[in-house]
Amino acid sequence: MARAATTTDAFNAVAEPRRRAILDVLAGHERSVSELVDELGLGQPQASKHLRVLREVGLVGVRDDGRRRLYRLNPAPLEPIHRWVSRYEWMWNERFEAVDTVLEDLKESD
């Protein structure tokens, strides 16, 4: 079966680490391409390519501010990812509880 294009949904779009890094930066506040390039160490063409993919799936919005284009995170398309990952939250909680138990046992044995 052929692999789905990266622009079909948020799951495919965020599979690329540099796109996740862009989303992490944009989670703070909107940024221009040049700010993203400086902050992430990407080339301008790379940053623009990744921003285009993120815009196509709706994860990023853009607005003109004079001569600059400012990009911002649109978190709504992340909801399906959140729902999917949250199914596994119980496993993480169990493991954290197990670590807490071991740490408490170690404290008591000192």
N, C-alpha and C positions, 0 to 999 in steps of 0.2 A: 504494500500500500504506500502511496506517495506521501511524503511529509507535507503537512499543512503549511501554507505560507505564514511567515511571521506576522503578517498584518491581519490575520483572520480573527484573532482574539487576544485578550490580555495574557492568557497562559503562555502562548507562543511568544508574544512580545517581551514578556519579562524573563523568558528563558535565557536571554542574552545578558551577561553580567554588566556590561557597560550601560545598558538601558536601565537596569536596576539601580546602578549608581546615579544615573541622571534623575530617576524618580526620588531617590534618597535626598539629593540636593534640592530638588524642587519641593520636597515636603516642607522645607523650612519657609521658603517664600519664592516668589517668581524671580526668574533670572533671564538675562540675555544669553544668546549663544556664546558671545565672547566670555561672559562670566563662567559659563559651564566649561568652556574650553580651558580657561585658567584654573578653575577649581579641580577639574578631573584629569587634566593633562591629555586631553584628546585633541586631535587635529580638528580644525573647523569643519572640513568636509565630513569627517566621521560623526561629529556631534550633530550636524544637520541631518545626516542620513538616519541616525537613531531617533532624533526628534520627529522626523517625518513618520517613521513607523509608529512611534508612541502617539502621535496625533491621529493617525489613521484608525487606531483601535480606541481612540477617545480617552486615553490615559493622560494626555497633555493638551492643554488649551493654550492659545496664543492671542496676544493683543498687541496692537501697534502703539508705541509710545514715542511719538516724533519719528525719528529715523531708526529707532530700535524696535525690535520685536521681543516682547517679554513672554516667556513660557511659564506656565504654572501647572501644578499637579491637579488632575481631576480624579479623585479617589473612587468615584462610583464604579468604574469598570473593574476595580480590584475586588469588589464584593464577591464574585464567584470564586476567586482564589481564596479569599478569607473563609468562605463557607466550606470549601474543600479541605483546607488545612485544619480548620477547627475540628473536623472529625477525628483528628489524631491528637488533639490536645490532651485527652485522657492519658495517653501513653507518656507524654512529657510530664504530666503531673505525677503519675505513679513513680517515674524515675526520680523526680525531684524529691518526692516524699521518701524514697528509699535512701537517697543521699543524706537527707536531713536525719533520718534514723541512724545511719552509720556515724554521722558527725556527733550526734547526741551520745551515742555509745562510746565514742572515742573521748568525749569530754568527761564522761562519768568514770572512765577507766584511768584517768590521769590523777 
